[in-house]
Amino acid sequence: MADARPAALSAAAVLLLTGAGWAAYSTDVLRTHPGHAAAAAVATGRALVVRTDVRQQTTVTGTLGYEGSYSVIAPSTAAAGAGTGSGSPGMITWLPAAGARVSRGEPVYAVNGQPVLLFYGSRPAWRDLGPGVIGPDVRQLNRNLAALGYGTGLAGDQFDLATEQAVELWQQATGLPVTGTVSLGQIVFLPGPLLVSQQLAAAGGPVPNGTAIVTGSSATPDVQIPLDPSLAPTLRAGNRVLVTLPDGTTDPGVITQVSRIAQNPASGSQNQPGSQQQPTVPVTVRLLRGARGSFDQAQVQVAITSAEDRHVLAVPITALLALPGARYAVVVLGGGAGGTPSRTVPVRTGLFDDTAGVVEVSGPGLAAGQHVEVPRQ
C-alpha cells in the first residue's frame, strides 16, 4: 500500500459538478460529502471492501503482425538440380503464394518437379545427411521424422539405421527419390510454420544460387509497440497486457521483448506539420490466444500495467466521496436498525484500476469484509 503517495486520480480527472452535488470519474460517478452537497435524493447500494491486487494501467497503440522474419534460401547445390542427381540446372517449378501457411512436412518450393519440404529446427540445413553423420542437424531431422510418424526410436544426433529406414519411408510417401539419405536442398529448416509474405523468385526461372526464394514470418501473431521511453523502465519481459483488437474483442498477451535502445521514427513516416516525432522504444507482445480474423497490420490498443500494489484494500471507484481540498472518504455501512451506525471514513487513495473499476484505499478502521455505500446502478 503506497500511503506515502499523494492522493490523486489516475488518467481521468475528477470533475466536480457544482450545484448537483456529484463528481464524475471517467464514466463512473463520485459523490460529494453530504455536508457539502445540494440536497438531492440519490438511490444507493452497497459494495464490499476487498483485499486484492490493484493495477494501474496505461493504454498505448500498437500494430498487429506476426513474430519473426524468415528467408527461405536455396543452397548452391539447388542451382544444379536440388540434390536430385540430375546435374542439370535447377529450375523453380512451384512457389507458395503470398499469405500461404507452410507447416512441417509441406513443400516450401519445388525444383525440377521435386518438392523441397519444410522441417522445424533452429539450425539451417548445410550438408548432406546420411549414415554415420553426427550432429545437431541430424537431431533436428530425427525429431521431424518422428513427428511426421515415420518410425520409432528416433532420438539423438546420430544418423543410424532407424534414421535411414525412416528417411526411406518419408521419401517414398512424398515422391522423392528413395535413397535413404537426405541431400542438401531436399529440406529446409525453419523454427516453425512459415507464413509467406513475398516471392523473391519466379516459377519457371532458375534457382537463385545461395539467395532467398521466399520470405515470410512465423504464424504466431504479435503486436509491435513504439513505446514512449518514459514508460519503458516499468516494463519487463513476462509482464501481462490486454490487447483490444479492431473488432472490439480482447486477447491477453505477454511482453516478450523490450528493446534497450530507443529508435528514431522511420524516415518514411508521416509527421504532422510543425511537429517533430520523438524516439520510441520497440516493444513486442505475444498474443496468448491468437488473433481471430484477418487483422494483419491493423492498429490495436494495448493496456499495459505501469504499476501494481499487491494485497491492498480496494473499493469501487464510485464509493469515493469527494471532499474539499482534493480529499476523499467512504461511507462504511452499519448493521442496520439497532446495529452499528454507518460512518464516514476519510481515506487515502493509491492506484486506480480503470479496467476493474476499483481504487486502492486505506483509512482508520477500514477492513476487508466491510460494506461501503455506492450509487445504485
SEKE-802092 format. One record per residue (C-alpha): residue number from 0; residue in three letters; chain; x, y, z. Coordinates in steps of 0.25 Angstrom, whole numbers. Layout:
SEKE-802092
SITE   i  aa ch     X     Y     Z
SITE NUM ALA  A     X     Y     Z
...
//
This chain:
SEKE-802092
SITE   i  aa ch     X     Y     Z
SITE   0 MET  A     0     0     0
SITE   1 ALA  A     6    13    -4
SITE   2 ASP  A     1    22     7
SITE   3 ALA  A    13    32     5
SITE   4 ARG  A     8    35    -9
SITE   5 PRO  A    -1    48   -10
SITE   6 ALA  A   -16    45   -13
SITE   7 ALA  A   -19    47   -27
SITE   8 LEU  A   -28    41   -38
SITE   9 SER  A   -20    34   -49
SITE  10 ALA  A   -23    36   -64
SITE  11 ALA  A   -37    42   -63
SITE  12 ALA  A   -39    55   -55
SITE  13 VAL  A   -50    57   -45
SITE  14 LEU  A   -60    68   -50
SITE  15 LEU  A   -68    74   -38
SITE  16 LEU  A   -82    78   -43
SITE  17 THR  A   -86    90   -35
SITE  18 GLY  A  -100    90   -30
SITE  19 ALA  A  -103    76   -34
SITE  20 GLY  A   -94    70   -22
SITE  21 TRP  A   -87    60   -31
SITE  22 ALA  A   -74    57   -37
SITE  23 ALA  A   -71    49   -50
SITE  24 TYR  A   -59    40   -51
SITE  25 SER  A   -57    35   -65
SITE  26 THR  A   -71    29   -68
SITE  27 ASP  A   -74    26   -53
SITE  28 VAL  A   -79    35   -42
SITE  29 LEU  A   -73    40   -29
SITE  30 ARG  A   -82    47   -18
SITE  31 THR  A   -78    59   -11
SITE  32 HIS  A   -79    59     4
SITE  33 PRO  A   -94    61     9
SITE  34 GLY  A   -90    73    17
SITE  35 HIS  A   -84    80     4
SITE  36 ALA  A   -95    75    -6
SITE  37 ALA  A  -108    80   -10
SITE  38 ALA  A  -120    72    -4
SITE  39 ALA  A  -123    62   -15
SITE  40 ALA  A  -129    48   -13
SITE  41 VAL  A  -120    38   -19
SITE  42 ALA  A  -122    23   -18
SITE  43 THR  A  -111    16   -12
SITE  44 GLY  A  -106     2   -11
SITE  45 ARG  A   -94    -6    -4
SITE  46 ALA  A   -81   -11    -9
SITE  47 LEU  A   -71   -20    -2
SITE  48 VAL  A   -57   -15     3
SITE  49 VAL  A   -47   -25    -2
SITE  50 ARG  A   -33   -29    -1
SITE  51 THR  A   -27   -31   -15
SITE  52 ASP  A   -16   -27   -25
SITE  53 VAL  A   -19   -13   -31
SITE  54 ARG  A   -12   -10   -45
SITE  55 GLN  A   -11     4   -51
SITE  56 GLN  A   -11     3   -66
SITE  57 THR  A    -7    11   -78
SITE  58 THR  A   -13     9   -91
SITE  59 VAL  A    -4    10  -103
SITE  60 THR  A    -5     8  -118
SITE  61 GLY  A     2    -4  -125
SITE  62 THR  A     2   -11  -139
SITE  63 LEU  A    -3   -25  -141
SITE  64 GLY  A     6   -34  -148
SITE  65 TYR  A    14   -47  -147
SITE  66 GLU  A    26   -52  -140
SITE  67 GLY  A    40   -53  -147
SITE  68 SER  A    45   -51  -161
SITE  69 TYR  A    50   -63  -169
SITE  70 SER  A    56   -65  -182
SITE  71 VAL  A    56   -78  -190
SITE  72 ILE  A    70   -79  -196
SITE  73 ALA  A    73   -88  -207
SITE  74 PRO  A    87   -95  -205
SITE  75 SER  A    97   -95  -216
SITE  76 THR  A    94  -109  -219
SITE  77 ALA  A    79  -106  -222
SITE  78 ALA  A    84   -98  -234
SITE  79 ALA  A    90  -111  -240
SITE  80 GLY  A    78  -120  -238
SITE  81 ALA  A    73  -118  -224
SITE  82 GLY  A    80  -131  -219
SITE  83 THR  A    73  -140  -230
SITE  84 GLY  A    86  -144  -236
SITE  85 SER  A    82  -139  -250
SITE  86 GLY  A    93  -130  -251
SITE  87 SER  A    84  -121  -260
SITE  88 PRO  A    82  -106  -256
SITE  89 GLY  A    71  -105  -245
SITE  90 MET  A    58   -98  -249
SITE  91 ILE  A    47   -94  -240
SITE  92 THR  A    34  -101  -243
SITE  93 TRP  A    25   -97  -232
SITE  94 LEU  A    25   -86  -221
SITE  95 PRO  A    15   -83  -210
SITE  96 ALA  A     6   -71  -211
SITE  97 ALA  A     7   -59  -202
SITE  98 GLY  A    -1   -61  -190
SITE  99 ALA  A     0   -77  -191
SITE 100 ARG  A     4   -84  -178
SITE 101 VAL  A    14   -95  -179
SITE 102 SER  A    15  -105  -168
SITE 103 ARG  A    24  -117  -165
SITE 104 GLY  A    26  -127  -176
SITE 105 GLU  A    19  -118  -186
SITE 106 PRO  A    26  -112  -199
SITE 107 VAL  A    32   -99  -198
SITE 108 TYR  A    36   -98  -212
SITE 109 ALA  A    39  -108  -223
SITE 110 VAL  A    51  -110  -232
SITE 111 ASN  A    51  -119  -245
SITE 112 GLY  A    37  -124  -241
SITE 113 GLN  A    43  -129  -227
SITE 114 PRO  A    37  -123  -215
SITE 115 VAL  A    46  -116  -204
SITE 116 LEU  A    40  -119  -191
SITE 117 LEU  A    39  -111  -178
SITE 118 PHE  A    45  -117  -165
SITE 119 TYR  A    45  -110  -152
SITE 120 GLY  A    59  -106  -146
SITE 121 SER  A    67   -94  -142
SITE 122 ARG  A    79   -99  -149
SITE 123 PRO  A    79   -97  -165
SITE 124 ALA  A    82  -109  -174
SITE 125 TRP  A    96  -108  -178
SITE 126 ARG  A   101  -122  -183
SITE 127 ASP  A    96  -136  -188
SITE 128 LEU  A    91  -145  -177
SITE 129 GLY  A    94  -160  -177
SITE 130 PRO  A    98  -172  -169
SITE 131 GLY  A   109  -169  -159
SITE 132 VAL  A   107  -154  -159
SITE 133 ILE  A   106  -148  -145
SITE 134 GLY  A   102  -134  -141
SITE 135 PRO  A    90  -125  -137
SITE 136 ASP  A    85  -124  -151
SITE 137 VAL  A    83  -140  -150
SITE 138 ARG  A    76  -138  -137
SITE 139 GLN  A    66  -128  -144
SITE 140 LEU  A    64  -138  -155
SITE 141 ASN  A    61  -149  -145
SITE 142 ARG  A    51  -141  -138
SITE 143 ASN  A    43  -137  -150
SITE 144 LEU  A    43  -151  -156
SITE 145 ALA  A    37  -156  -142
SITE 146 ALA  A    27  -144  -142
SITE 147 LEU  A    22  -148  -156
SITE 148 GLY  A    20  -162  -152
SITE 149 TYR  A    32  -169  -160
SITE 150 GLY  A    38  -178  -150
SITE 151 THR  A    41  -180  -135
SITE 152 GLY  A    53  -180  -127
SITE 153 LEU  A    58  -167  -134
SITE 154 ALA  A    66  -159  -124
SITE 155 GLY  A    80  -153  -122
SITE 156 ASP  A    89  -147  -132
SITE 157 GLN  A    93  -159  -140
SITE 158 PHE  A    89  -164  -154
SITE 159 ASP  A    87  -178  -151
SITE 160 LEU  A    79  -190  -157
SITE 161 ALA  A    66  -185  -151
SITE 162 THR  A    68  -171  -157
SITE 163 GLU  A    71  -178  -170
SITE 164 GLN  A    59  -186  -170
SITE 165 ALA  A    50  -174  -166
SITE 166 VAL  A    56  -166  -177
SITE 167 GLU  A    53  -176  -188
SITE 168 LEU  A    38  -177  -183
SITE 169 TRP  A    38  -162  -183
SITE 170 GLN  A    44  -161  -197
SITE 171 GLN  A    34  -171  -203
SITE 172 ALA  A    22  -164  -197
SITE 173 THR  A    26  -151  -202
SITE 174 GLY  A    30  -155  -216
SITE 175 LEU  A    45  -152  -214
SITE 176 PRO  A    55  -162  -220
SITE 177 VAL  A    57  -173  -209
SITE 178 THR  A    72  -172  -205
SITE 179 GLY  A    71  -173  -190
SITE 180 THR  A    80  -161  -190
SITE 181 VAL  A    76  -146  -189
SITE 182 SER  A    83  -138  -200
SITE 183 LEU  A    85  -123  -197
SITE 184 GLY  A    74  -116  -204
SITE 185 GLN  A    63  -126  -201
SITE 186 ILE  A    58  -120  -188
SITE 187 VAL  A    58  -106  -181
SITE 188 PHE  A    59  -104  -166
SITE 189 LEU  A    52   -92  -160
SITE 190 PRO  A    48   -90  -145
SITE 191 GLY  A    33   -93  -148
SITE 192 PRO  A    22   -91  -158
SITE 193 LEU  A    24   -81  -169
SITE 194 LEU  A    14   -70  -173
SITE 195 VAL  A    19   -66  -187
SITE 196 SER  A    19   -51  -189
SITE 197 GLN  A    27   -50  -202
SITE 198 GLN  A    32   -58  -214
SITE 199 LEU  A    46   -53  -218
SITE 200 ALA  A    48   -63  -230
SITE 201 ALA  A    38   -67  -241
SITE 202 ALA  A    33   -81  -245
SITE 203 GLY  A    39   -85  -258
SITE 204 GLY  A    52   -77  -255
SITE 205 PRO  A    66   -82  -250
SITE 206 VAL  A    68   -85  -235
SITE 207 PRO  A    76   -74  -229
SITE 208 ASN  A    89   -78  -224
SITE 209 GLY  A    90   -76  -209
SITE 210 THR  A    80   -65  -209
SITE 211 ALA  A    65   -64  -203
SITE 212 ILE  A    54   -70  -211
SITE 213 VAL  A    42   -66  -202
SITE 214 THR  A    41   -58  -189
SITE 215 GLY  A    31   -59  -178
SITE 216 SER  A    29   -59  -163
SITE 217 SER  A    24   -69  -153
SITE 218 ALA  A     9   -72  -152
SITE 219 THR  A     9   -66  -137
SITE 220 PRO  A     2   -53  -136
SITE 221 ASP  A     9   -42  -128
SITE 222 VAL  A     8   -27  -126
SITE 223 GLN  A    19   -17  -128
SITE 224 ILE  A    18    -5  -119
SITE 225 PRO  A    26     8  -122
SITE 226 LEU  A    27    12  -107
SITE 227 ASP  A    29    25  -100
SITE 228 PRO  A    43    24   -94
SITE 229 SER  A    38    29   -81
SITE 230 LEU  A    29    16   -79
SITE 231 ALA  A    40     7   -83
SITE 232 PRO  A    46     5   -69
SITE 233 THR  A    33     0   -63
SITE 234 LEU  A    33   -12   -73
SITE 235 ARG  A    39   -25   -73
SITE 236 ALA  A    39   -38   -82
SITE 237 GLY  A    28   -46   -76
SITE 238 ASN  A    18   -35   -72
SITE 239 ARG  A     4   -38   -76
SITE 240 VAL  A    -4   -28   -84
SITE 241 LEU  A   -18   -27   -90
SITE 242 VAL  A   -20   -25  -105
SITE 243 THR  A   -33   -19  -111
SITE 244 LEU  A   -34   -24  -125
SITE 245 PRO  A   -41   -16  -137
SITE 246 ASP  A   -54   -23  -135
SITE 247 GLY  A   -55   -20  -120
SITE 248 THR  A   -51   -33  -115
SITE 249 THR  A   -39   -34  -105
SITE 250 ASP  A   -28   -44  -104
SITE 251 PRO  A   -18   -46   -93
SITE 252 GLY  A    -3   -44   -97
SITE 253 VAL  A    11   -45   -91
SITE 254 ILE  A    22   -35   -93
SITE 255 THR  A    33   -44  -100
SITE 256 GLN  A    44   -33  -103
SITE 257 VAL  A    47   -18   -98
SITE 258 SER  A    58   -12  -106
SITE 259 ARG  A    69    -6   -99
SITE 260 ILE  A    71     4  -110
SITE 261 ALA  A    61    15  -114
SITE 262 GLN  A    59    17  -129
SITE 263 ASN  A    56    29  -137
SITE 264 PRO  A    44    28  -146
SITE 265 ALA  A    45    23  -160
SITE 266 SER  A    49    33  -170
SITE 267 GLY  A    36    30  -178
SITE 268 SER  A    27    32  -166
SITE 269 GLN  A    17    44  -167
SITE 270 ASN  A    19    56  -158
SITE 271 GLN  A     8    66  -155
SITE 272 PRO  A    12    80  -160
SITE 273 GLY  A    21    87  -150
SITE 274 SER  A    23    74  -141
SITE 275 GLN  A    35    66  -138
SITE 276 GLN  A    34    51  -135
SITE 277 GLN  A    41    46  -123
SITE 278 PRO  A    49    34  -122
SITE 279 THR  A    42    21  -117
SITE 280 VAL  A    45     8  -110
SITE 281 PRO  A    41    -4  -118
SITE 282 VAL  A    33   -14  -110
SITE 283 THR  A    28   -28  -115
SITE 284 VAL  A    15   -34  -109
SITE 285 ARG  A    11   -48  -112
SITE 286 LEU  A    -4   -51  -112
SITE 287 LEU  A    -7   -63  -103
SITE 288 ARG  A   -20   -67  -110
SITE 289 GLY  A   -16   -63  -124
SITE 290 ALA  A   -24   -52  -133
SITE 291 ARG  A   -36   -56  -140
SITE 292 GLY  A   -39   -52  -154
SITE 293 SER  A   -30   -44  -163
SITE 294 PHE  A   -24   -33  -155
SITE 295 ASP  A   -10   -32  -160
SITE 296 GLN  A    -4   -18  -159
SITE 297 ALA  A   -17   -13  -152
SITE 298 GLN  A   -15    -4  -141
SITE 299 VAL  A   -19    -9  -127
SITE 300 GLN  A   -20    -3  -113
SITE 301 VAL  A   -11    -9  -102
SITE 302 ALA  A   -14    -8   -87
SITE 303 ILE  A     0    -8   -80
SITE 304 THR  A     1    -9   -65
SITE 305 SER  A    10     2   -61
SITE 306 ALA  A     9     0   -46
SITE 307 GLU  A     3   -11   -37
SITE 308 ASP  A     1   -12   -22
SITE 309 ARG  A    -2   -25   -16
SITE 310 HIS  A   -11   -30    -5
SITE 311 VAL  A   -17   -16    -2
SITE 312 LEU  A   -31   -11     2
SITE 313 ALA  A   -39    -7   -10
SITE 314 VAL  A   -53    -1   -12
SITE 315 PRO  A   -61     2   -25
SITE 316 ILE  A   -57    16   -30
SITE 317 THR  A   -71    20   -29
SITE 318 ALA  A   -71    18   -14
SITE 319 LEU  A   -62    30   -12
SITE 320 LEU  A   -67    43    -6
SITE 321 ALA  A   -61    56   -12
SITE 322 LEU  A   -57    65     0
SITE 323 PRO  A   -51    79    -1
SITE 324 GLY  A   -36    80    -3
SITE 325 ALA  A   -35    68   -12
SITE 326 ARG  A   -38    59    -1
SITE 327 TYR  A   -47    46    -1
SITE 328 ALA  A   -55    38     8
SITE 329 VAL  A   -65    26     8
SITE 330 VAL  A   -77    23    16
SITE 331 VAL  A   -76    10    23
SITE 332 LEU  A   -89     4    25
SITE 333 GLY  A   -94    -1    39
SITE 334 GLY  A  -102   -13    43
SITE 335 GLY  A  -116    -7    41
SITE 336 ALA  A  -127    -4    51
SITE 337 GLY  A  -121    -5    65
SITE 338 GLY  A  -107    -9    60
SITE 339 THR  A   -95    -1    57
SITE 340 PRO  A   -98    12    51
SITE 341 SER  A   -92    16    37
SITE 342 ARG  A   -80    25    38
SITE 343 THR  A   -72    34    28
SITE 344 VAL  A   -57    29    28
SITE 345 PRO  A   -46    38    22
SITE 346 VAL  A   -37    30    12
SITE 347 ARG  A   -24    32     5
SITE 348 THR  A   -25    27    -9
SITE 349 GLY  A   -14    19   -16
SITE 350 LEU  A   -14    13   -30
SITE 351 PHE  A   -27    14   -39
SITE 352 ASP  A   -30     2   -47
SITE 353 ASP  A   -39     7   -58
SITE 354 THR  A   -41    -6   -65
SITE 355 ALA  A   -46   -13   -52
SITE 356 GLY  A   -53     0   -47
SITE 357 VAL  A   -46    -1   -33
SITE 358 VAL  A   -37     8   -25
SITE 359 GLU  A   -27     5   -15
SITE 360 VAL  A   -31    11    -1
SITE 361 SER  A   -26    12    13
SITE 362 GLY  A   -33    19    25
SITE 363 PRO  A   -35    17    40
SITE 364 GLY  A   -43     5    44
SITE 365 LEU  A   -45     1    29
SITE 366 ALA  A   -44   -14    27
SITE 367 ALA  A   -47   -25    17
SITE 368 GLY  A   -61   -30    18
SITE 369 GLN  A   -68   -17    22
SITE 370 HIS  A   -78   -11    12
SITE 371 VAL  A   -78     3     7
SITE 372 GLU  A   -88    11     0
SITE 373 VAL  A   -89    13   -15
SITE 374 PRO  A   -99    19   -24
SITE 375 ARG  A  -109     9   -29
SITE 376 GLN  A  -108     5   -43
//
